[in-house]
Amino acid sequence: MTMDHACRYPILTIACGPTNSIQGASYLSRMKNAVVIDVGGTTTDFGMIQNGFPRESSAAAVIGGVRTNFRMPDIISIGLGGGSIVRRQADGQVTAGPDSVGYQITSKTLVFGGDTLTATDIIVRLGMADIGDASLVQSVDLELAREAMDVIREMTED
């Protein structure tokens, strides 16, 4: 839609983030049919590209308790993102999220000089990404990082 149309009818931009993410993945990968996983700061969104477009949900969209007739992408979201807080619980179990440092990811996570262990710190500790200052997570127990990655992988696979 044009900028003028979006300004005139802003309600039509609902779900534009996941929709654009899916279409962007299709464009960048040149794939017309695929599963897209969009990992954000607080959530991970799963969607499908079908024939180059996001697959539409067949369920009615309910926004603020009101059933709408908007076309929405078929998205599954889980409370796992780069800012998801990683903890070892009292019983020894490792968890990731659903709570998150959110928009404060660049000040709260260890790799950015913060004091909160997050999923971002885990992937940096395991050498899976080059974000922030990797030296700041070298003290994170490697076994904890591996267990956290297993939890993150299992959540994503489920």
C-alpha positions in Angstrom: 0.0 0.0 0.0 1.1 3.5 -0.5 2.2 5.8 2.4 -0.8 8.0 1.8 -3.1 4.9 2.0 -1.4 3.8 5.2 -1.8 7.2 6.8 -5.4 7.4 5.8 -6.2 3.8 7.1 -3.6 3.0 9.7 -5.6 0.0 10.9 -4.7 -1.8 7.7 -1.1 -1.9 8.9 -1.9 -4.4 11.7 0.4 -7.4 11.5 2.7 -5.6 9.0 5.8 -6.7 11.0 5.4 -10.4 10.6 4.0 -10.0 7.1 7.0 -7.9 6.0 9.4 -10.3 7.6 7.9 -13.3 5.7 7.8 -11.4 2.4 11.4 -10.1 3.0 12.6 -13.6 3.6 11.0 -14.7 0.3 12.6 -11.9 -1.5 16.1 -12.3 -0.1 16.1 -16.1 -0.4 14.3 -16.1 -3.8 12.2 -19.0 -2.4 8.5 -19.0 -3.2 7.6 -21.7 -0.6 9.3 -22.0 2.8 9.0 -21.8 6.5 10.2 -18.5 8.0 11.5 -18.1 11.5 11.8 -14.5 12.7 13.7 -14.2 15.9 13.2 -10.8 17.5 14.1 -9.4 20.9 11.1 -10.8 22.8 9.4 -13.4 20.6 10.1 -15.8 17.8 7.5 -15.8 15.0 7.0 -18.7 12.7 5.2 -18.3 9.3 4.9 -19.8 5.9 5.7 -18.4 2.4 3.3 -19.9 -0.2 3.8 -18.9 -3.8 5.8 -15.9 -2.6 3.3 -14.5 -0.1 2.6 -15.1 3.6 0.1 -17.8 4.2 -3.1 -16.3 5.5 -4.8 -17.4 8.7 -8.1 -19.1 8.3 -9.1 -18.0 11.8 -10.8 -14.7 12.4 -8.4 -12.1 14.0 -9.5 -10.9 17.4 -7.9 -7.6 18.4 -8.6 -6.1 21.8 -11.4 -8.6 22.3 -13.1 -7.5 19.0 -13.5 -10.0 16.2 -12.3 -8.5 13.0 -12.5 -9.3 9.3 -8.8 -8.4 8.6 -6.6 -10.7 6.5 -3.8 -11.7 8.8 -0.8 -13.9 8.3 -0.8 -17.4 9.8 1.8 -16.8 12.5 2.7 -18.8 15.6 4.7 -16.8 18.2 6.5 -18.1 21.2 8.1 -16.1 24.1 11.6 -16.6 23.1 13.9 -14.0 21.6 17.4 -12.6 21.8 16.5 -10.7 25.0 14.9 -13.7 26.7 16.3 -14.1 30.2 18.2 -17.4 30.8 18.2 -18.9 34.4 19.1 -22.0 36.2 16.2 -22.7 38.5 16.5 -24.0 42.1 15.7 -27.5 40.9 18.6 -27.3 38.4 16.4 -26.9 35.3 17.5 -24.2 32.8 14.9 -21.9 31.4 14.9 -19.3 28.6 12.1 -16.7 28.8 9.3 -15.9 28.4 10.5 -12.8 30.3 12.8 -10.6 28.4 15.0 -7.5 28.8 13.0 -6.3 25.7 14.1 -3.0 24.2 16.9 -2.8 26.8 18.8 -5.6 25.1 21.7 -3.3 24.2 22.2 -2.3 27.8 21.0 -5.3 29.9 22.7 -8.3 28.2 26.1 -9.4 29.3 27.7 -9.0 25.8 26.7 -5.3 25.9 28.0 -4.7 29.5 24.8 -5.5 31.3 24.1 -7.9 34.2 21.4 -10.2 32.8 22.1 -13.5 31.1 20.0 -13.7 27.9 19.6 -16.0 24.8 21.9 -13.6 22.9 24.7 -14.1 25.5 24.2 -17.9 25.1 24.7 -17.9 21.4 27.7 -15.6 21.7 29.2 -17.8 24.4 28.8 -20.9 22.2 30.4 -19.1 19.2 27.3 -19.1 17.1 27.2 -15.3 16.7 29.5 -12.3 16.8 27.4 -9.7 18.7 28.7 -7.3 21.3 31.8 -8.2 23.3 32.3 -11.9 23.5 34.9 -11.5 26.2 32.1 -10.4 28.6 30.5 -13.9 28.4 33.6 -16.1 28.8 32.8 -16.5 32.5 29.4 -18.0 31.7 29.6 -21.8 32.5 29.9 -23.7 29.2 27.7 -26.5 30.5 25.0 -23.9 31.4 25.3 -22.4 27.9 24.9 -25.8 26.3 21.9 -26.7 28.4 20.3 -23.3 27.6 20.9 -23.9 23.9 19.2 -27.3 24.2 16.2 -25.5 25.8 16.1 -22.9 23.1 16.4 -25.5 20.3 13.6 -27.6 21.9 11.3 -24.6 22.2 11.9 -23.7 18.6 11.4 -27.2 17.4 8.2 -27.7 19.4 
